[in-house]
Amino acid sequence: MSWRRRCAHRHPVHMLIREATTEDWPAIWPFFQQIVTEGETFTFPLDLSEEDGRDWWLLSAPNRTVVDVDDAGVVLGTAKMNRNHMGNGSHIASASYMVDPAHGGQGVGRALCEYTVDWARAAGYRAMQFNAVVETNEYAVKLYRSLGFEVLGTLPEGFRHPTKGYVGLHIMHLAL
């Protein structure tokens, strides 16, 4: 399943969201590594190796990883979608997103988030839950809220931000 849309934000760009392959990893890794080592938005180890990052991000079916590419094939961002829990909790989906900072503000994150919600609905999930949205990640929180996600609760001081100290981690939910 691929998904094409034109984003008419500050910088109009044509995007195609498609299944990620191992051949996409060399384009993903530089911004993935930058985002992880900055330590502001993910609970990943700051010294995550490239091999471990690839294994964590490029998921196998029934889970899924996609990339958002422009008309020239440049990877603008990526998302991974998966069951949030196993067994009797396997009807709840989750997703994570990374947008290359060089392409921020172009609607890439919104397109990826909308895509993952559509994927979860089509796959028969009953809801989506984000387990650890850093409360100081204002752009992500605003985006998720604009798409109907609600903050169910916040783990006080659940995240050690490199410049803001201990901040909360939101648990966010969207009924599908």
C-alpha positions in Angstrom: 0.0 0.0 0.0 1.4 3.4 -0.9 -0.2 6.7 -0.3 0.4 10.0 -2.3 -0.7 13.4 -1.3 0.3 17.0 -1.9 1.0 18.9 1.3 0.2 22.6 1.0 2.0 23.9 4.1 4.7 26.5 4.0 6.7 24.6 1.3 4.4 22.6 -1.0 5.9 19.2 -1.8 4.6 16.1 -3.4 5.1 13.0 -1.2 4.8 9.3 -1.6 4.5 7.1 1.5 5.7 3.6 0.7 7.0 0.5 2.4 10.5 1.0 3.7 13.2 -1.4 2.6 16.7 -2.1 3.9 17.9 -0.1 0.9 16.3 3.0 2.5 18.2 2.6 5.7 21.3 4.5 4.6 19.0 7.5 3.9 17.2 7.1 7.2 20.2 6.5 9.5 21.7 10.1 9.4 18.6 11.8 10.7 17.6 8.9 12.9 21.0 9.0 14.6 20.8 12.8 14.9 17.3 12.7 16.5 18.3 9.9 18.9 21.6 11.4 20.0 20.0 14.8 20.6 17.9 13.0 23.2 14.9 15.3 23.2 12.1 13.1 21.9 12.8 9.3 22.1 13.5 7.0 25.0 16.1 5.2 22.9 19.7 4.8 24.2 21.7 7.9 23.1 24.5 5.6 21.9 22.3 3.3 19.9 24.3 1.6 17.2 23.4 1.7 13.6 22.7 -2.0 13.5 20.5 -1.9 16.6 18.7 1.2 15.2 17.9 -0.6 12.0 16.7 -3.7 13.8 14.5 -1.6 16.1 13.1 0.6 13.3 12.6 -1.6 10.2 9.8 -3.9 11.4 8.6 -7.1 9.9 4.9 -8.0 9.1 2.4 -7.8 10.5 4.0 -4.6 11.8 5.2 -2.1 9.2 7.7 0.6 8.5 7.3 3.2 5.8 9.2 6.1 4.3 7.9 9.4 3.0 9.8 10.3 -0.2 9.6 13.4 -2.5 9.3 13.3 -6.3 13.1 12.9 -6.5 13.1 9.9 -4.2 14.6 11.7 -1.2 13.6 10.3 2.1 11.8 13.1 4.1 10.7 11.0 7.1 9.8 7.6 8.3 7.2 5.9 10.5 6.9 2.5 12.1 3.6 0.9 13.0 3.0 -2.0 15.3 0.8 -3.7 17.9 1.2 -1.9 21.1 0.8 -5.1 23.2 0.5 -8.8 22.6 -2.2 -11.3 23.5 -5.5 -9.8 24.8 -4.1 -6.3 24.2 -3.1 -6.8 20.6 -6.1 -4.9 19.3 -4.3 -1.6 20.1 -1.8 -0.1 17.6 1.1 2.2 18.1 3.4 4.2 15.9 6.6 6.2 16.0 7.7 8.9 13.6 11.0 10.6 12.6 11.2 13.5 10.2 14.5 14.6 8.7 15.0 18.0 10.4 16.0 19.4 7.0 12.4 18.8 5.9 10.6 19.9 9.0 7.6 22.2 8.6 6.6 20.7 5.3 3.7 18.5 6.5 5.8 15.3 6.5 5.0 14.4 10.1 1.3 15.1 9.6 1.2 12.9 6.4 3.0 10.1 8.2 0.7 10.3 11.2 -2.4 10.4 9.1 -1.1 7.4 7.1 -0.5 5.3 10.3 -4.0 6.1 11.6 -5.4 5.0 8.2 -3.3 1.8 8.4 -4.5 1.0 11.9 -8.1 1.5 10.9 -7.7 -0.7 7.8 -5.9 -3.4 9.8 -8.8 -3.6 12.3 -7.3 -2.0 15.4 -9.7 -0.5 17.8 -7.4 2.3 19.0 -3.9 3.8 18.8 -1.9 4.5 21.9 1.4 6.3 22.2 3.2 5.2 25.3 5.8 7.9 25.7 5.3 11.3 24.1 7.7 13.7 25.7 5.5 16.6 27.0 8.1 19.2 25.8 7.8 17.9 22.2 5.2 20.6 21.6 5.0 20.1 17.8 4.2 16.4 18.2 1.7 16.9 21.0 -0.1 19.6 19.0 -0.1 17.4 15.9 -1.5 14.4 17.7 -4.2 16.5 19.4 -5.2 18.0 16.1 -5.8 14.5 14.8 -8.0 13.6 17.7 -5.5 12.0 20.2 -6.1 12.7 23.8 -3.6 12.7 26.7 -4.8 10.0 29.0 -2.2 10.7 31.6 1.3 11.9 32.2 4.1 10.1 33.9 5.7 12.9 36.0 9.5 13.3 35.4 9.4 10.2 33.1 11.9 11.6 30.7 15.3 13.2 31.3 15.5 15.9 28.8 19.1 17.1 28.0 18.4 20.8 28.6 15.0 21.0 30.4 15.7 18.3 33.0 13.1 15.8 34.1 9.8 16.3 32.2 6.7 14.3 31.8 5.8 11.5 29.4 2.3 11.6 28.0 0.3 8.5 27.2 -1.9 9.5 24.3 -4.9 7.6 22.8 -7.1 7.8 19.8 -10.2 5.6 19.4 -10.5 4.2 15.9 
